[in-house]
Amino acid sequence: MRAISLVNRIEFEFTGNVVRNALCLGDIDNDGCIELIIGNETGDIAIFKGKDKVQVISKHTLICCVAVGDILNQNKNSLVVITADGWCYIYEVPTKDLSESNNEDFDEVDGQMHSSSNTDAPASSSESTNTQKSTKNVESPDKMQVVCIHVQRIPANVKNILLGDIDGDGAVEMVLGLTDRVVRSYKWMGNTHKPANLTEANLPIEPTDKLLGKFVAMNKWECANQIGSITLHHTWDGLPSLLIAQPGGTFMRIKCFTDDISAQPSVNSDLSNSNSSQGESGIPGSVDYQFLGLTRMRNQNISTEILGDFKNSHRKDSGKGKPYAVATLDGTIMLVQDEVILWAFAVDHQIFALTKLDITGNGSDDIVACCWDGQTYILDQDKNVISFPLDEPVQAFESGYYHLKGNDEPVTCFVYVTFKNTIILYYDIPIKDIMCKKFEPNVEKLSELFIEEKGSKENAEEHIKSLDKKTRKELVEYLLYNVKS
């Protein structure tokens, strides 16, 4: 294993503690450029675009999860924010006409968003200060201005979020993992009488769930132990399944599917109450536990991370599923395919974050595992390993692609949230090949030194080939350090 040194980096200032899943990379404003979004324990959400902080959204409670995706199933991305006390917010970039004509702040009343003019808000009222959502642009208002379009009460103590099509119906669902060992899935049900666009809705004069729709609780699963992470994985025939990490290197696999999509509940039905248990078994499926046969990973006190759907452009295994990775806090990383361990790798650091990224650009995903002390391991699917020592403790980590400029191509990046109120973003990771190759001197080049002595180029090459490896290495070192051009 070799170590690398990264040079290209950006540092952002951001105060407050950050939990593991309150950090993500995504295109919020749907302009084709990827932004960085992060939330802290005091309820501040910062949006970074390029090398600037473009917006800060404050006056929330503890941010436990943020995610970007097409959760409204309208072929555009939205920002989903989950707070620890059980509120789900959806943010979007509104139309230009709306952002110019409606200069208002938002008040939260009984879980709904209502408009409130700045001139009408009592300046000395502490209650108004606590409930008011304030947003501001740090750099330029023309760059980005996301606003809240929906807020809804959900169960408290959420720790994981996943946006994806978990039942194969073509629509994106929201999956939440809770600290009480429960996993819930929600589907967005749009209002059939909603306005054509946000400008016509005159947001947020009316309660937003009546204008746009709301999340409907679809499924509820209870795990045997504490949830580590949740990932979406597809089998060889393309069927989706949820993999939920459990302590000791085990995980629960949930296969959910729909036979009749038209039988799904609508927003106006009785199932629209997300606090009730009705409708939580409306999607049939199957649940099973997987126990990986590795003795080192059988400690039930060790938390587990799991990540699925690894792309591999080199492996042509027909009839086999995609690989997935499993990592434990005590430092074990495994690559698994069809419940068969392809390989296992052990490190001397505590792993808390597991991500994937095609760093080398060869079409195959690489495993990126980050430890609490900042040590980062990059493994390809052939078990070749390199490491990067940050030498600074971190509280959150993410890897992916990031746009430094709007017209440029996205670059690979590592994002570290440190305990010193800074975000360190290393970009354009200079790794072309993870495999470590032995140095072999060029026989043809070395033979040129002996052509005059041996009489011909062929004899000189034969002389070099007859030398042992140690002599060749000493000859190259002599040329590097003693021969001057």
C-alpha positions as CSV (number, residue, x, y, z in Angstrom):
1,M,0.0,0.0,0.0
2,R,1.3,3.4,-1.0
3,A,0.5,6.8,0.3
4,I,-0.4,9.9,-1.8
5,S,-0.2,13.6,-1.1
6,L,-3.0,15.9,-2.3
7,V,-2.3,19.5,-3.1
8,N,-5.3,21.2,-4.7
9,R,-7.7,22.2,-2.0
10,I,-10.3,24.8,-1.0
11,E,-11.1,25.7,2.6
12,F,-14.6,27.0,3.6
13,E,-15.4,28.4,7.0
14,F,-18.4,26.8,8.6
15,T,-19.1,26.7,12.4
16,G,-20.9,24.1,14.4
17,N,-20.9,20.4,14.7
18,V,-22.0,18.3,11.7
19,V,-23.4,14.8,11.8
20,R,-22.5,12.2,9.3
21,N,-25.4,12.5,6.9
22,A,-25.8,16.3,7.0
23,L,-23.4,16.7,4.1
24,C,-24.0,16.0,0.4
25,L,-23.0,17.0,-3.2
26,G,-25.8,17.7,-5.7
27,D,-27.2,20.0,-8.3
28,I,-29.8,22.0,-6.4
29,D,-30.6,24.7,-9.0
30,N,-30.6,22.3,-12.0
31,D,-28.0,24.3,-13.9
32,G,-25.8,21.2,-14.6
33,C,-23.3,22.2,-11.9
34,I,-22.8,20.3,-8.6
35,E,-23.0,22.2,-5.4
36,L,-21.9,21.4,-1.8
37,I,-24.6,21.4,0.9
38,I,-24.0,21.1,4.6
39,G,-26.0,21.6,7.8
40,N,-25.0,21.8,11.5
41,E,-26.4,21.3,14.9
42,T,-27.7,24.8,15.3
43,G,-29.9,24.6,12.2
44,D,-27.8,26.4,9.7
45,I,-27.6,25.1,6.1
46,A,-24.8,26.5,3.9
47,I,-24.7,26.1,0.1
48,F,-21.3,26.3,-1.6
49,K,-21.0,26.8,-5.4
50,G,-17.5,26.8,-6.9
51,K,-15.2,28.6,-4.5
52,D,-18.0,30.7,-2.9
53,K,-20.6,30.4,-0.2
54,V,-23.7,31.5,-2.1
55,Q,-26.4,31.1,0.5
56,V,-27.1,30.3,4.2
57,I,-30.5,29.1,5.4
58,S,-30.9,29.4,9.2
59,K,-33.4,29.1,12.1
60,H,-33.9,25.3,11.8
61,T,-33.2,22.9,14.6
62,L,-30.4,20.2,14.5
63,I,-29.9,19.1,10.9
64,C,-29.5,15.4,10.8
65,C,-29.9,14.6,7.0
66,V,-29.6,16.5,3.7
67,A,-30.1,15.0,0.2
68,V,-30.6,16.2,-3.3
69,G,-32.8,14.3,-5.8
70,D,-35.9,14.3,-7.9
71,I,-38.1,13.6,-4.9
72,L,-41.1,15.3,-6.5
73,N,-40.7,13.2,-9.7
74,Q,-40.8,16.3,-11.9
75,N,-37.5,15.7,-13.7
76,K,-35.7,18.3,-11.5
77,N,-33.8,18.2,-8.3
78,S,-34.9,19.4,-4.9
79,L,-33.1,19.7,-1.6
80,V,-34.5,17.6,1.2
81,V,-33.6,18.6,4.7
82,I,-34.5,16.5,7.8
83,T,-34.2,17.8,11.4
84,A,-33.8,15.7,14.5
85,D,-37.0,16.8,16.0
86,G,-39.1,15.5,13.1
87,W,-39.5,18.0,10.4
88,C,-39.0,17.5,6.6
89,Y,-38.3,20.5,4.5
90,I,-38.1,20.7,0.7
91,Y,-36.2,23.5,-0.9
92,E,-36.1,24.6,-4.6
93,V,-34.9,27.4,-6.7
94,P,-38.2,29.3,-7.8
95,T,-38.8,31.1,-11.0
96,K,-37.2,34.5,-11.4
97,D,-40.5,36.3,-11.4
98,L,-41.4,34.8,-8.0
99,S,-38.1,35.6,-6.4
100,E,-38.3,39.2,-7.6
101,S,-41.9,39.9,-6.7
102,N,-42.2,38.1,-3.4
103,N,-39.7,39.4,-0.9
104,E,-41.0,37.6,2.2
105,D,-39.8,35.4,5.0
106,F,-41.5,32.2,6.0
107,D,-43.2,31.3,9.3
108,E,-43.9,27.8,10.5
109,V,-47.3,27.3,12.1
110,D,-48.5,23.8,13.0
111,G,-46.1,22.3,10.5
112,Q,-47.2,24.5,7.5
113,M,-45.4,27.3,5.8
114,H,-47.1,30.7,5.8
115,S,-45.8,34.0,4.4
116,S,-45.0,36.9,6.7
117,S,-43.8,40.3,5.7
118,N,-40.7,41.7,7.3
119,T,-42.5,44.9,8.2
120,D,-45.3,43.1,10.1
121,A,-43.0,40.8,12.2
122,P,-42.6,42.1,15.8
123,A,-38.9,42.9,16.3
124,S,-39.0,42.1,20.0
125,S,-40.9,38.9,19.8
126,S,-38.7,35.9,20.8
127,E,-41.4,33.5,19.6
128,S,-41.3,35.0,16.1
129,T,-37.5,34.8,16.1
130,N,-37.6,31.1,16.9
131,T,-40.1,30.1,14.3
132,Q,-39.0,32.3,11.4
133,K,-36.9,30.7,8.6
134,S,-34.3,33.2,7.4
135,T,-32.4,32.9,4.2
136,K,-29.7,35.1,2.8
137,N,-27.4,35.2,-0.1
138,V,-23.7,35.6,0.9
139,E,-22.3,36.5,-2.5
140,S,-24.8,37.5,-5.2
141,P,-28.6,37.2,-5.3
142,D,-28.4,36.4,-9.0
143,K,-26.4,33.2,-8.4
144,M,-28.9,31.2,-6.3
145,Q,-31.9,31.7,-4.0
146,V,-33.5,28.5,-2.7
147,V,-36.8,28.8,-0.9
148,C,-38.9,26.4,1.1
149,I,-41.8,25.0,-0.9
150,H,-43.0,22.3,1.6
151,V,-42.7,21.3,5.2
152,Q,-44.2,18.3,6.9
153,R,-44.1,16.5,10.2
154,I,-42.3,13.1,10.2
155,P,-41.1,10.8,13.0
156,A,-38.2,12.3,15.1
157,N,-34.6,11.0,15.5
158,V,-33.9,10.3,11.8
159,K,-30.2,9.4,11.1
160,N,-30.2,8.1,7.5
161,I,-31.8,9.3,4.3
162,L,-32.0,7.7,0.9
163,L,-33.6,9.0,-2.3
164,G,-34.2,6.3,-5.0
165,D,-36.6,4.1,-6.8
166,I,-36.9,1.2,-4.3
167,D,-39.9,-0.6,-5.8
168,G,-39.2,-0.4,-9.5
169,D,-42.2,1.8,-10.4
170,G,-40.0,4.5,-12.0
171,A,-40.7,7.0,-9.2
172,V,-38.3,8.2,-6.5
173,E,-39.1,7.4,-2.9
174,M,-37.6,8.7,0.3
175,V,-36.3,6.1,2.8
176,L,-35.5,7.2,6.4
177,G,-33.6,5.2,9.0
178,L,-34.3,6.1,12.6
179,T,-32.3,5.7,15.8
180,D,-35.0,3.4,17.2
181,R,-34.1,0.7,14.7
182,V,-37.0,1.5,12.3
183,V,-36.9,2.1,8.6
184,R,-39.7,4.0,6.9
185,S,-40.4,4.7,3.2
186,Y,-42.4,7.6,1.9
187,K,-43.7,8.5,-1.6
188,W,-44.6,12.0,-2.8
189,M,-48.2,12.3,-3.8
190,G,-48.9,15.4,-5.8
191,N,-52.1,17.4,-5.5
192,T,-54.2,17.0,-8.7
193,H,-55.4,20.5,-8.2
194,K,-52.0,22.1,-7.7
195,P,-51.1,25.2,-9.8
196,A,-49.1,24.8,-13.0
197,N,-46.0,26.4,-11.5
198,L,-44.7,28.0,-8.3
199,T,-45.4,31.6,-9.6
200,E,-49.1,30.9,-10.0
201,A,-49.1,29.3,-6.5
202,N,-48.0,32.6,-5.0
203,L,-46.0,30.6,-2.4
204,P,-46.5,30.3,0.4
205,I,-49.8,32.2,1.0
206,E,-51.6,28.9,1.5
207,P,-50.4,25.7,3.3
208,T,-48.0,24.1,0.9
209,D,-49.3,20.6,1.3
210,K,-52.6,21.7,-0.2
211,L,-50.8,23.4,-3.1
212,L,-48.2,20.8,-4.1
213,G,-49.0,17.5,-2.2
214,K,-47.3,15.7,0.6
215,F,-45.3,12.6,1.6
216,V,-47.4,9.5,2.2
217,A,-46.0,6.7,4.5
218,M,-45.7,3.5,2.5
219,N,-43.7,1.0,4.5
220,K,-42.3,0.5,7.9
221,W,-39.7,-2.1,8.8
222,E,-38.2,-2.8,12.2
223,C,-34.6,-4.0,12.5
224,A,-33.1,-6.3,15.1
225,N,-30.2,-3.9,16.0
226,Q,-29.1,-0.4,15.5
227,I,-29.0,0.9,11.9
228,G,-25.6,1.7,10.5
229,S,-26.4,2.9,6.9
230,I,-28.9,2.3,4.2
231,T,-28.1,1.7,0.5
232,L,-29.9,0.8,-2.7
233,H,-28.7,-2.2,-4.5
234,H,-29.9,-4.0,-7.7
235,T,-29.6,-7.7,-8.5
236,W,-28.4,-9.1,-11.8
237,D,-31.9,-8.9,-13.3
238,G,-32.3,-5.2,-12.3
239,L,-34.6,-5.6,-9.4
240,P,-34.0,-3.1,-6.6
241,S,-33.5,-4.0,-2.9
242,L,-32.6,-2.1,0.3
243,L,-29.5,-3.1,2.2
244,I,-29.6,-2.0,5.8
245,A,-26.3,-2.4,7.8
246,Q,-26.5,-4.1,11.1
247,P,-23.7,-4.4,13.8
248,G,-21.1,-7.1,13.4
249,G,-20.8,-6.9,9.6
250,T,-24.4,-8.2,9.0
251,F,-27.2,-6.5,7.1
252,M,-30.9,-6.8,6.4
253,R,-32.0,-7.0,2.8
254,I,-35.5,-5.8,1.9
255,K,-37.0,-6.5,-1.5
256,C,-40.1,-4.4,-2.2
257,F,-42.1,-4.3,-5.4
258,T,-45.5,-3.1,-6.7
259,D,-47.9,-5.2,-8.7
260,D,-50.4,-2.4,-9.4
261,I,-49.1,1.1,-9.3
262,S,-52.6,2.5,-9.9
263,A,-53.5,1.0,-6.5
264,Q,-51.2,3.5,-4.7
265,P,-52.9,5.9,-2.3
266,S,-53.5,9.5,-3.3
267,V,-52.7,12.6,-1.4
268,N,-56.4,13.0,-0.4
269,S,-56.9,9.5,0.9
270,D,-56.8,8.5,4.6
271,L,-53.3,7.1,4.1
272,S,-51.9,10.6,3.7
273,N,-51.4,10.9,7.4
274,S,-47.7,10.2,7.9
275,N,-48.0,9.7,11.6
276,S,-50.4,6.8,11.3
277,S,-49.4,3.2,10.6
278,Q,-52.0,2.7,7.9
279,G,-50.7,2.1,4.5
280,E,-47.2,1.1,5.8
281,S,-47.6,-2.4,4.4
282,G,-49.2,-1.4,1.1
283,I,-46.2,-2.6,-0.9
284,P,-45.5,-6.4,-0.8
285,G,-41.9,-7.5,-0.4
286,S,-39.5,-9.8,1.4
287,V,-37.0,-9.4,4.2
288,D,-34.0,-11.5,5.1
289,Y,-30.8,-11.2,7.1
290,Q,-27.4,-11.8,5.6
291,F,-24.5,-13.1,7.8
292,L,-21.1,-12.8,6.2
293,G,-18.7,-15.6,7.3
294,L,-15.8,-13.5,8.5
295,T,-14.8,-14.1,12.1
296,R,-13.3,-10.7,12.6
297,M,-16.7,-9.1,11.8
298,R,-18.9,-11.0,14.3
299,N,-18.6,-8.5,17.1
300,Q,-22.1,-7.3,17.7
301,N,-20.9,-4.1,19.3
302,I,-19.2,-2.9,16.2
303,S,-21.2,-0.6,13.9
304,T,-21.3,-1.3,10.1
305,E,-21.5,0.7,6.9
306,I,-22.7,-0.7,3.6
307,L,-22.7,0.6,0.0
308,G,-24.2,-1.0,-3.0
309,D,-24.5,-0.8,-6.8
310,F,-20.7,-0.7,-7.6
311,K,-20.1,-0.3,-11.4
312,N,-17.4,-2.5,-12.9
313,S,-16.5,-2.0,-16.6
314,H,-14.0,-4.8,-16.6
315,R,-16.0,-7.7,-15.0
316,K,-18.3,-9.4,-17.5
317,D,-20.1,-11.8,-15.2
318,S,-23.4,-12.6,-16.9
319,G,-26.1,-13.8,-14.4
320,K,-24.3,-12.1,-11.4
321,G,-25.3,-9.1,-9.5
322,K,-23.2,-5.9,-8.9
323,P,-20.7,-5.9,-6.1
324,Y,-21.4,-4.1,-2.8
325,A,-19.0,-3.0,0.0
326,V,-19.2,-3.6,3.7
327,A,-17.0,-1.9,6.3
328,T,-17.0,-2.0,10.1
329,L,-15.8,0.5,12.7
330,D,-12.9,-1.7,13.8
331,G,-11.3,-1.4,10.3
332,T,-12.5,-4.2,8.1
333,I,-13.5,-3.6,4.5
334,M,-15.0,-6.2,2.3
335,L,-16.2,-6.4,-1.3
336,V,-19.1,-8.9,-1.7
337,Q,-20.9,-10.2,-4.8
338,D,-24.0,-12.4,-4.6
339,E,-23.3,-13.1,-0.9
340,V,-19.8,-14.3,-1.7
341,I,-16.8,-12.4,-0.2
342,L,-14.5,-11.5,-3.1
343,W,-11.9,-10.1,-0.7
344,A,-11.4,-8.6,2.7
345,F,-8.9,-5.9,3.9
346,A,-8.1,-4.8,7.4
347,V,-6.7,-1.5,8.5
348,D,-5.6,-0.1,11.9
349,H,-8.0,2.8,12.0
350,Q,-11.7,3.2,12.9
351,I,-13.8,3.6,9.7
352,F,-16.9,5.7,10.0
353,A,-17.7,6.7,6.4
354,L,-18.0,4.6,3.3
355,T,-18.4,6.1,-0.2
356,K,-17.7,5.2,-3.8
357,L,-16.2,7.2,-6.7
358,D,-14.6,6.4,-10.0
359,I,-11.3,8.2,-9.2
360,T,-9.2,6.8,-12.0
361,G,-11.9,7.4,-14.7
362,N,-11.8,3.8,-16.0
363,G,-15.6,3.2,-15.7
364,S,-15.4,1.2,-12.4
365,D,-16.3,2.5,-8.9
366,D,-13.6,2.6,-6.3
367,I,-14.1,2.3,-2.5
368,V,-13.3,5.4,-0.5
369,A,-13.3,4.8,3.3
370,C,-12.6,7.6,5.8
371,C,-11.6,7.2,9.4
372,W,-12.2,9.5,12.4
373,D,-8.5,10.6,12.4
374,G,-8.7,11.7,8.8
375,Q,-6.9,8.7,7.3
376,T,-8.5,7.9,4.0
377,Y,-8.2,4.6,2.0
378,I,-8.9,4.2,-1.7
379,L,-9.4,0.7,-2.9
380,D,-10.3,-0.6,-6.4
381,Q,-12.3,-3.7,-6.9
382,D,-9.1,-5.8,-7.3
383,K,-8.0,-5.0,-3.8
384,N,-5.3,-2.5,-4.8
385,V,-5.0,0.1,-2.0
386,I,-3.6,3.6,-1.6
387,S,-4.0,5.9,1.4
388,F,-4.2,9.6,2.0
389,P,-3.4,10.9,5.6
390,L,-5.2,14.1,6.3
391,D,-3.6,14.2,9.8
392,E,-6.6,16.0,11.2
393,P,-9.7,14.6,13.0
394,V,-12.9,14.8,11.0
395,Q,-16.6,14.6,11.9
396,A,-18.1,14.2,8.4
397,F,-16.8,13.0,5.0
398,E,-18.1,12.8,1.4
399,S,-16.6,12.1,-2.0
400,G,-18.0,12.7,-5.4
401,Y,-17.8,15.3,-8.2
402,Y,-17.8,19.0,-7.9
403,H,-17.9,22.0,-10.3
404,L,-15.2,24.7,-9.7
405,K,-16.6,26.7,-12.6
406,G,-19.8,26.6,-14.5
407,N,-18.3,25.9,-17.9
408,D,-15.7,23.4,-16.8
409,E,-16.1,19.7,-16.4
410,P,-16.7,18.3,-12.9
411,V,-13.7,17.2,-11.0
412,T,-13.3,14.4,-8.4
413,C,-13.2,15.6,-4.8
414,F,-12.9,14.6,-1.2
415,V,-14.8,16.8,1.4
416,Y,-13.7,16.8,5.0
417,V,-15.5,18.6,7.8
418,T,-13.0,19.1,10.6
419,F,-13.5,20.0,14.3
420,K,-11.9,23.5,13.7
421,N,-14.9,25.0,12.0
422,T,-13.5,24.5,8.5
423,I,-14.5,22.4,5.5
424,I,-11.5,21.1,3.4
425,L,-12.3,20.2,-0.2
426,Y,-9.6,18.4,-2.1
427,Y,-10.4,18.6,-5.8
428,D,-9.1,17.0,-9.0
429,I,-7.7,13.9,-7.3
430,P,-4.6,13.0,-9.4
431,I,-4.9,9.2,-9.4
432,K,-4.6,7.5,-12.8
433,D,-3.9,4.0,-11.5
434,I,-4.3,2.5,-8.1
435,M,-2.3,-0.6,-8.8
436,C,1.3,-0.4,-7.6
437,K,3.7,-1.5,-10.3
438,K,7.3,-2.7,-9.9
439,F,9.9,-0.6,-11.6
440,E,11.5,-2.3,-14.5
441,P,14.4,-0.6,-16.3
442,N,14.1,-0.1,-20.0
443,V,16.5,-2.6,-21.6
444,E,16.7,-0.8,-24.9
445,K,17.6,2.5,-23.3
446,L,20.3,0.9,-21.0
447,S,21.8,-1.0,-23.9
448,E,22.8,2.2,-25.6
449,L,25.5,2.7,-22.9
450,F,27.2,-0.5,-24.0
451,I,27.0,-0.4,-27.8
452,E,30.6,0.8,-28.3
453,E,31.9,-1.7,-25.8
454,K,29.9,-4.7,-27.2
455,G,30.2,-3.7,-30.8
456,S,26.5,-3.8,-31.8
457,K,23.1,-2.9,-30.4
458,E,22.0,-6.5,-30.3
459,N,25.1,-7.6,-28.3
460,A,24.5,-4.6,-25.9
461,E,20.9,-5.7,-25.3
462,E,22.0,-9.3,-24.6
463,H,24.5,-7.9,-22.1
464,I,21.8,-5.9,-20.3
465,K,19.4,-8.9,-20.2
466,S,22.1,-11.1,-18.7
467,L,22.5,-8.8,-15.8
468,D,20.6,-9.6,-12.6
469,K,17.9,-7.3,-11.3
470,K,20.1,-5.9,-8.5
471,T,22.8,-4.9,-11.0
472,R,20.3,-3.3,-13.3
473,K,18.8,-1.3,-10.4
474,E,22.3,-0.1,-9.3
475,L,23.0,0.9,-12.8
476,V,19.8,3.0,-13.0
477,E,20.5,4.6,-9.6
478,Y,24.0,5.5,-10.8
479,L,22.6,7.2,-14.0
480,L,20.0,9.1,-12.0
481,Y,22.4,10.5,-9.3
482,N,25.8,10.7,-11.0
483,V,25.4,11.2,-14.7
484,K,24.9,14.9,-15.7
485,S,23.3,15.8,-19.0
